[in-house]
């Protein structure tokens, strides 16, 4: 009986300690942004630099906040460049625990969409969804490979593009 109580007490202490830990991560990365539709007819592939903060209240769910910069050049003119500055929040759902963690994600937020030559810019709503995988390199570092479909609701239409991104995620734990 004493042995059972000791085992139950130790199990409850371990469970309480595990519940008192919350993980968060910082995930900077670079990518290739490929325009689609009418946007793809006028502009070539561009670059993307994104930093994402992630808070993981559970092992299977993360809440994300992303900021970044994406830029494309016109197909027929070296003077015309457009950019997007996405500031988005979202959810990342991990499909499996372990050394390689595949996930699905969705984001919504504010995008500052502009053209460099004329200085024109506008603020628009942006949506993104996609998936990827985090591949553990060490207990605190993971390689993040992802693909996302973005739709920025520009004036009267949408500018859509697909982004392939790679990043390094740094994980930290703190007591709740």
N, C-alpha and C positions, 0 to 999 in steps of 0.2 A: 504494500500500500504506500509506504513512504517512498519507495522507488518510483511508483507511478506518479505521485504528487510532485516529486523532484523533476521528472521528465516533462510533465505538463507545465510546471513553473518555468523551466528552461525554455520550452517551446514558446510559451507566451512572451517571455522576455525577448527572445530572438525576433518574434513576429512584431512586437512593439518597436524594437530598434529598426527593423526594416521599414515599418510604416512611417517612422520619424524621418526617413531620408527622402529628399526630393532631388531629382536630377535636373540639371539644365545644361544647355550646350550653346556654343558659339560656332557658327558654321559659315566661314567665308568660302567663296568659290568663284570660278570663272566658267563661261559657257559660250556656246555658239547659238545665236538667235536667228532662226530661218523664217522669213516672212512668208505668208500664205495668201492666196486669193489675189485681189486687186493690189494689196500691199506688196505681195511677192512679185507682181508684174512690174512694179515701179522701183523696187529696192532689192538689193542683193543681201546675202547673209551678213549678219552683224555680230558684234561682240556683246558680252554681258558680264558684269561684275556685280555680284550679289553677296550681301552679308545677312545671315539669318540668326536670330536668337530663338532658342527653343526651350520651353519649360515642359518637363515630363511629369505630370502628376501621377501617372501609372506607367507600367512597363509597355503598355500597348497604345498609349495616346500621348501626343505632344501638342501643345499650343504654340504657334509660331508667330513671329513678327519679323518681317523682311524689309530691307531697304536696299536699293541698288541703282544701277545705271546701265542702260542698254542703248546701243547706237547702230544705225544702218546708213549706208551710202546709196545714193541713187544709181540705177543701172546706167543711165545715159549722161550723167553730169557729175564731175568730181566736186562741184561746189555745194550740191544739195546733200545735207546730212540730217536725218531725223533722230531724235532720242526719246527715250522713255525713262522716267524716274519712278519706279514702282515703290509704294509704301503700302504694304499689305499685311493683313493678319490672316491666320488660317489654322487648320487642323491637320495633323499628320497621324495616320493610323498604321501602326506596325502590325504586319500579318503574322510574324513569328519572332520569338525571342532567339537569342544566341549570338554567335560570332558574325553571322550575316543576317541583317534585319531588313527584309523587304517591306516596303510601305506604300500606301496610297495617300495622296494629299489633295487638299483644296484650299484656295486662298481667295480673298476678296479685299479690295482696298482702293486707294487713291493713286492715280497715275498722272504725272505731269508730263505731257506729251508735247514735243516742240520740234521746231526746225531751226537749225543753227544759222543759216545764211541770212534769213530775214529777221530772226529773233522772235518769231511767232511762237507762242506756247498756249496751252489750254490745260485745264484740269479735268480729268475724266475718271469714270469708274472702270476698274479692271477686275477681271476674274481669271483664275488659273486653276487647273487641275492636272494631276499626273501621278507619277509613281517613281520609285527608285529603290535603292538598297544602300544600307550602311554596312560597310565591311570593316570589321574590327581590326585595327592594327596593334593596339594595346588597350589596356583597360580604360584609358582616358582619351584615346584618339581613334577616329574611324574615317575611312575613305567613303565619301558620299557621292554616288552616281545617280543622276536623276534625269527624267524627261518631263517637260511640262508644256501644256497647251495654254497659251495666253490669249485673251480677248479683251482689248481695250476699246471701250464704247466711245469712240470719237464722234464728232459732230455729224449726225445723220447716218452714220455707218459704224462699222467695227474694224479695227486693225488687228488682225490675228497673226500669231506667229508661234512656232514651236521652238523650245529651248532645250538643248542638251547641255547639262551642267555637271561639273565635277568640283568637289569641295573637300575640305578637311574639317571634320567636326571634332571640337574639343569638348569633352564631357566633364561636368563637375557635379558633386553632390553636396547638399547642405541639409542641415536639420530643419524640420518643419517647425 
